[in-house]
Amino acid sequence: MLIDRSYFKLFFFFCAMPDSLDGDITKNEIMNLQIEWSNPESNLSEQKRSPLWLREVTSKDAENGMDVQGITWDTLNVSRQRYRELRLMDYKNYENVQKSHDEIKKEIKPVRTNAQFYNFKYTTLSHKCSIVHFQLRNLLWSTGRNDIFYTHSSRIGHWNSIMKNSDVALDLSLNNRNAETIFEISTFACKDNYLLVGGLYGEFACRRIDADPIQFGTITTDANGITNHMDIIESRTGGAAVAVISSNDKKSRIMDLATLRFTDTYDFQWPVNCTSVSPNKDLLCVVGDDTDSVVVSADSGKPIATLKGHIDFSFACCWSPDGKIIATGNQDKTTRLYDTRNMSKAFNVLGARIGAVRSLHFSEDGRYLAMAEPADFVHIFDAHTFERSQVIDLFGEIAGVTFTPDAEGLYIANADENYGCILEYERISPINHYTELI
């Protein structure tokens, strides 16, 4: 895209600001922050290296001091450290329930944040996710060590980290269905050779990765039928793949992906933002527009336990692979961990830095828990003790985070308008883990 001016301003801050902040930071200081890039049509030899033509950042680049997002801090009028300080003070977390956080902060247990579980490997600056609904951030999936699927406008892209190229896995931008509205992708799932996409108006599209035909259908005709979350799991009887769909019409549904028919529907008193099925397929953890979450029977839908402690709405939940822990992520900026042997109270509370917990994922081997905030921070916790974590510090909205199935890789989608990208991290060898511990 051509830019017809010699520079433009990029402001990361989008919230109302007071005239003065803590210390010596002023509103004027923030408003004077700008990124100046040379006109891309001018002589490249006269330009400093900039994201307008930088397409990637490698591990070698990062070792030599380059920012993993390709941000050229040396050309700006603010350092990275200074900008982080401003960002931490100014970012305003979105809340549905206005309530003091004083008590919940007392529950948060300190975690050592100096761990290094995954090393930076590569960033593609030419591809990035797009976000349709600001509260829904499960827009990135890994189906293998090198195959990544992500949302981009009305398309699902497929990034191959070996070939370093991307193709279109599903294109919904064309009017290829009988509908008056554009298919706006709110969430999707990609697993077991299926690509399933949910929309803002209760619609879905599905195709097998190894086949061309796209099938369309309707999840709900409810006027408030946003598709909030999708997952693909093995059916309770084994073998067949089924989808677990959470919708704003206050329902969770199970859909047979071979027939695209719903086999089970569970009703709740509030919009459902995320549903996670236990490893043994007997229970469902369900979170939504309520301060409480619930665990229900997969057979009957009857409540088994109520998970209490959060003070706002929850948008993420997951089970540890061994079924012993349930994690719930909330707009109160915490993740609560429940022991499934006693779900009356969380045994641990993990804190975010600036915003809601929008995405939660255990690695398949159960070793790590990834916790993504709406912007800037992704936390990787040691899921054996939850006493140590690695904090990946970025700038911009986080569209999704995903472990590779073998847990050897970790991908993060950043949806910032100017510095959006897909970042790849690789697991550090056990020898390096041991060295770090001693």
C-alpha positions as CSV (number, residue, x, y, z in Angstrom):
1,M,0.0,0.0,0.0
2,L,1.4,3.4,-1.0
3,I,1.6,6.1,1.6
4,D,1.4,9.6,0.1
5,R,3.0,11.5,3.0
6,S,6.5,11.5,4.4
7,Y,5.5,10.4,7.9
8,F,2.5,9.4,9.9
9,K,1.8,9.1,13.6
10,L,1.0,5.8,15.3
11,F,-0.5,5.9,18.8
12,F,-0.8,2.7,20.7
13,F,-3.0,4.4,23.3
14,F,-6.7,4.6,22.7
15,C,-8.1,5.3,26.1
16,A,-8.9,8.7,27.6
17,M,-5.9,10.2,29.4
18,P,-5.7,12.5,32.3
19,D,-3.7,15.7,32.0
20,S,-1.0,14.3,34.1
21,L,0.1,10.8,35.2
22,D,2.4,9.4,37.9
23,G,5.8,10.9,38.3
24,D,7.0,13.3,35.6
25,I,5.0,11.8,32.7
26,T,2.6,14.2,31.1
27,K,-0.2,14.0,28.6
28,N,1.8,16.1,26.2
29,E,4.7,13.6,26.4
30,I,2.4,10.8,25.3
31,M,0.7,12.8,22.6
32,N,4.1,13.8,21.2
33,L,5.1,10.2,20.6
34,Q,5.2,9.5,16.9
35,I,6.8,7.2,14.4
36,E,8.3,9.0,11.4
37,W,9.1,6.9,8.4
38,S,10.6,8.1,5.2
39,N,8.3,8.1,2.1
40,P,8.6,4.5,0.7
41,E,8.7,6.0,-2.8
42,S,12.0,7.9,-2.1
43,N,15.4,6.5,-2.6
44,L,15.8,3.4,-0.4
45,S,19.4,4.1,0.2
46,E,18.4,7.3,2.1
47,Q,16.0,5.4,4.3
48,K,16.6,3.7,7.6
49,R,15.4,0.1,7.8
50,S,11.7,0.3,8.6
51,P,8.6,-1.9,8.9
52,L,7.4,-0.5,5.5
53,W,9.7,-2.9,3.7
54,L,11.0,-5.2,6.5
55,R,9.3,-8.6,6.0
56,E,10.7,-10.8,8.7
57,V,12.8,-10.9,11.9
58,T,15.0,-14.0,12.4
59,S,16.5,-15.3,15.6
60,K,19.8,-14.0,14.4
61,D,18.3,-10.5,13.9
62,A,17.0,-10.6,17.4
63,E,20.4,-11.7,18.8
64,N,21.8,-8.6,17.0
65,G,19.4,-6.3,18.8
66,M,16.5,-6.1,16.4
67,D,13.0,-5.8,18.0
68,V,11.1,-9.1,17.4
69,Q,8.2,-7.0,15.9
70,G,10.6,-5.0,13.6
71,I,10.0,-1.8,15.5
72,T,12.9,0.5,14.9
73,W,13.2,2.1,18.3
74,D,16.4,3.9,17.4
75,T,14.5,6.1,14.9
76,L,11.8,7.1,17.4
77,N,11.6,9.8,20.0
78,V,11.0,7.3,22.8
79,S,12.9,4.2,24.0
80,R,11.2,0.9,24.3
81,Q,11.6,0.9,28.1
82,R,10.1,4.4,28.4
83,Y,7.2,3.5,26.1
84,R,6.5,0.4,28.2
85,E,6.3,2.5,31.3
86,L,3.8,4.8,29.6
87,R,1.8,1.9,28.3
88,L,1.5,0.2,31.7
89,M,0.1,3.3,33.3
90,D,-2.2,4.3,30.5
91,Y,-3.8,1.1,29.3
92,K,-7.4,0.8,30.4
93,N,-8.8,-2.7,30.8
94,Y,-12.4,-3.3,29.6
95,E,-14.8,-4.4,32.3
96,N,-18.5,-5.4,32.3
97,V,-18.8,-5.4,36.0
98,Q,-17.5,-2.3,37.8
99,K,-16.1,-3.5,41.1
100,S,-13.1,-2.9,43.3
101,H,-10.2,-5.3,42.6
102,D,-8.6,-4.8,46.0
103,E,-9.7,-8.1,47.5
104,I,-8.9,-10.2,44.4
105,K,-5.5,-8.7,44.2
106,K,-4.8,-10.1,47.7
107,E,-5.4,-13.7,46.3
108,I,-2.9,-13.4,43.5
109,K,0.2,-15.4,44.3
110,P,3.6,-14.1,43.4
111,V,5.3,-15.9,40.5
112,R,8.9,-15.6,39.4
113,T,8.8,-14.2,35.9
114,N,12.4,-14.9,34.9
115,A,11.9,-18.3,33.4
116,Q,12.8,-19.1,29.8
117,F,10.9,-22.0,28.4
118,Y,10.7,-20.9,24.7
119,N,13.2,-19.0,22.6
120,F,12.2,-16.6,19.9
121,K,12.7,-18.1,16.5
122,Y,11.0,-16.1,13.7
123,T,8.5,-13.3,12.9
124,T,6.6,-12.9,9.7
125,L,5.7,-9.2,9.3
126,S,3.9,-9.9,6.1
127,H,1.0,-11.8,7.6
128,K,-1.1,-11.0,10.6
129,C,-4.5,-11.8,12.2
130,S,-7.5,-9.6,12.1
131,I,-10.0,-9.2,15.0
132,V,-13.7,-8.8,14.5
133,H,-15.0,-8.8,18.1
134,F,-12.6,-7.2,20.6
135,Q,-13.4,-9.8,23.4
136,L,-12.9,-12.9,21.2
137,R,-9.3,-13.8,20.8
138,N,-9.1,-17.4,19.7
139,L,-8.1,-16.7,16.1
140,L,-4.9,-18.8,15.7
141,W,-4.5,-22.6,15.5
142,S,-1.5,-24.9,15.0
143,T,-2.2,-28.3,13.4
144,G,1.4,-29.3,13.2
145,R,4.9,-28.2,13.9
146,N,4.9,-25.9,10.9
147,D,1.3,-25.4,9.9
148,I,-0.5,-22.3,11.3
149,F,-4.0,-21.1,10.5
150,Y,-5.1,-17.6,11.2
151,T,-7.9,-15.1,10.5
152,H,-7.4,-12.3,8.0
153,S,-10.5,-10.3,7.2
154,S,-13.0,-12.8,5.7
155,R,-10.4,-15.4,5.0
156,I,-8.5,-18.1,6.9
157,G,-4.8,-18.1,6.0
158,H,-2.4,-21.0,6.2
159,W,1.2,-20.1,7.1
160,N,3.9,-22.7,6.6
161,S,6.9,-21.8,8.8
162,I,9.3,-24.0,6.8
163,M,8.5,-22.7,3.4
164,K,7.9,-19.2,4.8
165,N,4.8,-18.6,2.7
166,S,1.1,-18.3,3.2
167,D,-1.9,-19.4,1.2
168,V,-5.7,-19.0,1.6
169,A,-7.2,-22.0,3.3
170,L,-10.8,-20.7,3.3
171,D,-12.1,-17.6,1.5
172,L,-15.5,-16.3,2.8
173,S,-15.1,-12.8,1.2
174,L,-17.1,-13.9,-1.8
175,N,-20.9,-14.2,-1.7
176,N,-20.8,-17.9,-1.9
177,R,-23.7,-18.6,0.3
178,N,-27.4,-17.6,0.4
179,A,-27.1,-14.7,2.9
180,E,-27.5,-11.0,2.8
181,T,-24.8,-10.3,5.4
182,I,-21.0,-10.6,5.0
183,F,-19.5,-13.5,6.8
184,E,-17.6,-11.9,9.7
185,I,-15.4,-14.4,11.4
186,S,-15.7,-14.2,15.1
187,T,-13.8,-17.5,16.0
188,F,-12.7,-20.7,14.4
189,A,-11.1,-24.1,15.1
190,C,-8.8,-26.2,12.9
191,K,-7.9,-29.7,13.9
192,D,-8.2,-33.4,12.8
193,N,-8.3,-32.3,9.1
194,Y,-11.3,-30.0,9.7
195,L,-11.5,-26.2,9.4
196,L,-14.6,-24.9,11.1
197,V,-15.4,-21.2,11.2
198,G,-18.1,-19.3,13.2
199,G,-19.6,-15.9,12.4
200,L,-21.1,-12.9,14.2
201,Y,-24.6,-13.8,13.1
202,G,-24.8,-17.5,14.2
203,E,-23.6,-18.9,10.9
204,F,-20.8,-21.4,10.3
205,A,-18.6,-22.7,7.4
206,C,-16.8,-26.0,7.3
207,R,-14.4,-27.8,5.0
208,R,-12.0,-30.6,5.2
209,I,-8.4,-29.4,4.8
210,D,-7.8,-32.1,2.1
211,A,-11.0,-31.4,0.2
212,D,-12.3,-28.3,-1.7
213,P,-16.1,-28.1,-1.0
214,I,-17.2,-25.6,1.6
215,Q,-20.4,-26.4,3.5
216,F,-22.4,-23.7,5.2
217,G,-24.9,-23.9,8.0
218,T,-26.6,-22.2,10.9
219,I,-25.8,-22.6,14.5
220,T,-28.6,-20.3,15.7
221,T,-31.1,-17.8,14.4
222,D,-31.2,-15.9,17.6
223,A,-30.8,-12.2,17.1
224,N,-27.9,-12.3,19.6
225,G,-26.3,-15.4,18.2
226,I,-22.6,-14.5,18.0
227,T,-20.3,-17.5,17.8
228,N,-18.0,-17.0,20.7
229,H,-15.7,-20.0,20.7
230,M,-15.1,-23.3,18.9
231,D,-13.1,-26.4,19.6
232,I,-12.7,-29.7,17.8
233,I,-12.3,-32.9,19.9
234,E,-12.7,-36.6,19.5
235,S,-16.2,-37.8,20.2
236,R,-17.1,-39.7,23.4
237,T,-17.5,-42.9,21.4
238,G,-14.0,-42.4,19.9
239,G,-12.8,-41.9,16.4
240,A,-15.2,-39.3,15.0
241,A,-14.4,-35.6,15.3
242,V,-17.0,-33.3,16.9
243,A,-17.1,-29.6,17.4
244,V,-17.8,-27.9,20.7
245,I,-19.5,-24.5,20.0
246,S,-20.2,-21.7,22.5
247,S,-22.7,-19.0,21.5
248,N,-24.1,-15.8,22.7
249,D,-27.6,-17.3,22.7
250,K,-26.8,-18.9,26.0
251,K,-26.1,-22.4,24.6
252,S,-23.2,-24.8,24.2
253,R,-23.6,-27.3,21.4
254,I,-21.9,-30.4,20.2
255,M,-21.9,-30.9,16.4
256,D,-20.9,-34.1,14.5
257,L,-18.5,-32.8,11.9
258,A,-19.1,-35.7,9.5
259,T,-22.8,-34.9,9.2
260,L,-22.8,-31.3,10.5
261,R,-25.7,-32.1,12.7
262,F,-26.0,-31.1,16.4
263,T,-26.0,-34.1,18.8
264,D,-26.3,-32.2,22.1
265,T,-27.4,-28.8,23.3
266,Y,-26.8,-27.4,26.7
267,D,-28.8,-24.4,28.0
268,F,-27.5,-21.8,30.5
269,Q,-28.7,-18.6,32.1
270,W,-26.1,-16.4,30.4
271,P,-24.3,-16.0,27.1
272,V,-21.6,-18.7,26.8
273,N,-18.2,-17.4,25.9
274,C,-16.2,-20.6,26.1
275,T,-16.8,-24.4,26.7
276,S,-14.1,-26.9,27.4
277,V,-14.6,-30.6,27.6
278,S,-12.7,-32.7,30.1
279,P,-10.1,-35.2,28.8
280,N,-12.4,-38.2,29.6
281,K,-15.3,-36.4,27.9
282,D,-17.6,-36.8,30.9
283,L,-17.7,-33.1,32.0
284,L,-17.9,-29.6,30.5
285,C,-16.5,-26.5,32.0
286,V,-18.6,-23.5,30.8
287,V,-17.8,-19.8,31.2
288,G,-19.7,-16.7,30.1
289,D,-21.3,-13.5,31.0
290,D,-21.5,-14.2,34.7
291,T,-19.0,-14.0,37.6
292,D,-19.5,-17.7,38.3
293,S,-18.5,-20.6,35.9
294,V,-20.0,-24.1,36.0
295,V,-19.0,-27.6,35.4
296,V,-21.8,-29.8,34.1
297,S,-22.4,-33.4,33.1
298,A,-21.9,-34.2,29.4
299,D,-24.6,-36.7,29.7
300,S,-27.4,-34.7,31.3
301,G,-26.2,-31.1,31.3
302,K,-26.8,-31.1,35.1
303,P,-24.5,-28.9,37.2
304,I,-21.7,-30.7,39.0
305,A,-20.0,-27.7,40.5
306,T,-20.0,-23.9,40.5
307,L,-16.6,-22.3,40.2
308,K,-16.6,-19.1,42.2
309,G,-14.2,-16.3,42.9
310,H,-14.1,-14.1,39.7
311,I,-15.7,-10.7,39.9
312,D,-16.3,-10.1,36.1
313,F,-17.2,-12.1,33.0
314,S,-15.0,-15.0,31.8
315,F,-13.9,-15.6,28.2
316,A,-11.5,-18.5,28.5
317,C,-11.3,-21.9,30.1
318,C,-9.4,-25.2,29.7
319,W,-8.6,-28.5,31.4
320,S,-5.1,-29.8,32.0
321,P,-4.4,-32.9,29.9
322,D,-4.6,-35.2,32.9
323,G,-8.0,-33.7,33.9
324,K,-6.8,-32.6,37.4
325,I,-6.9,-28.9,36.8
326,I,-9.4,-26.4,35.4
327,A,-8.2,-22.9,34.4
328,T,-10.7,-20.0,33.9
329,G,-9.7,-16.6,32.5
330,N,-11.6,-13.5,33.3
331,Q,-11.9,-9.8,32.7
332,D,-10.9,-9.2,36.3
333,K,-7.3,-9.8,35.0
334,T,-6.9,-13.1,36.7
335,T,-6.8,-16.8,35.9
336,R,-8.2,-19.1,38.6
337,L,-7.0,-22.7,39.0
338,Y,-9.3,-25.3,40.4
339,D,-8.4,-28.8,41.6
340,T,-11.1,-31.1,40.1
341,R,-11.1,-33.1,43.3
342,N,-12.3,-30.1,45.2
343,M,-13.8,-27.3,43.1
344,S,-15.3,-25.3,45.9
345,K,-12.4,-22.8,45.8
346,A,-9.5,-22.0,43.5
347,F,-6.2,-23.3,44.8
348,N,-4.2,-20.7,42.9
349,V,-4.9,-17.3,41.3
350,L,-2.6,-16.0,38.5
351,G,-2.5,-12.3,37.7
352,A,-2.3,-10.5,34.3
353,R,-0.4,-7.2,33.9
354,I,-2.7,-4.9,32.0
355,G,-5.9,-6.6,30.9
356,A,-8.4,-9.4,30.8
357,V,-7.4,-13.0,30.3
358,R,-8.7,-13.7,26.8
359,S,-7.1,-17.0,25.9
360,L,-5.9,-20.0,27.9
361,H,-4.2,-23.2,26.6
362,F,-2.4,-26.1,28.3
363,S,0.3,-27.6,26.2
364,E,-0.5,-31.2,25.1
365,D,2.1,-32.6,27.4
366,G,0.7,-30.7,30.4
367,R,4.0,-29.0,31.0
368,Y,2.9,-25.4,30.4
369,L,-0.1,-23.1,30.5
370,A,-0.2,-20.2,28.1
371,M,-2.2,-17.1,29.2
372,A,-2.8,-14.3,26.8
373,E,-3.9,-10.8,27.7
374,P,-5.9,-8.6,25.2
375,A,-2.7,-6.7,24.4
376,D,1.1,-6.8,24.9
377,F,1.6,-9.8,27.2
378,V,1.6,-13.6,26.8
379,H,2.5,-15.6,29.9
380,I,3.9,-19.1,29.9
381,F,3.6,-20.8,33.3
382,D,5.3,-23.9,34.5
383,A,2.1,-26.0,35.0
384,H,3.6,-28.3,37.5
385,T,4.1,-25.7,40.2
386,F,2.8,-22.4,38.8
387,E,5.7,-20.8,40.6
388,R,7.6,-19.7,37.6
389,S,6.7,-18.1,34.3
390,Q,8.1,-16.7,31.1
391,V,6.6,-13.3,30.1
392,I,6.6,-12.5,26.3
393,D,6.5,-8.7,26.1
394,L,5.1,-7.2,22.8
395,F,3.1,-4.2,21.7
396,G,-0.3,-4.5,20.2
397,E,-3.5,-6.5,20.4
398,I,-3.1,-10.3,20.8
399,A,-5.4,-12.2,18.4
400,G,-4.4,-15.6,19.6
401,V,-1.8,-17.9,21.0
402,T,-1.3,-21.6,20.3
403,F,1.1,-24.4,21.2
404,T,2.0,-26.9,18.5
405,P,0.6,-30.4,19.1
406,D,4.0,-31.7,20.2
407,A,4.5,-28.6,22.5
408,E,7.9,-27.9,20.8
409,G,6.6,-24.7,19.3
410,L,4.5,-21.7,20.3
411,Y,2.9,-19.2,18.0
412,I,1.5,-15.7,18.8
413,A,-0.7,-13.6,16.6
414,N,-0.3,-9.8,17.0
415,A,-3.1,-7.8,15.3
416,D,-1.6,-4.3,15.6
417,E,-2.5,-2.2,12.5
418,N,1.2,-1.3,11.8
419,Y,3.2,-3.9,13.7
420,G,0.9,-6.9,13.4
421,C,2.7,-10.2,12.8
422,I,2.9,-13.9,13.6
423,L,5.7,-14.8,16.0
424,E,7.2,-18.2,16.3
425,Y,9.0,-19.5,19.5
426,E,10.7,-22.9,20.0
427,R,11.0,-24.9,23.1
428,I,14.3,-24.9,24.9
429,S,16.0,-28.2,25.2
430,P,15.8,-30.1,28.5
431,I,19.5,-29.6,29.0
432,N,19.1,-25.8,28.9
433,H,16.1,-26.1,31.3
434,Y,18.3,-28.0,33.8
435,T,21.0,-25.4,33.5
436,E,18.5,-22.6,34.1
437,L,17.2,-24.3,37.2
438,I,20.6,-24.7,38.8
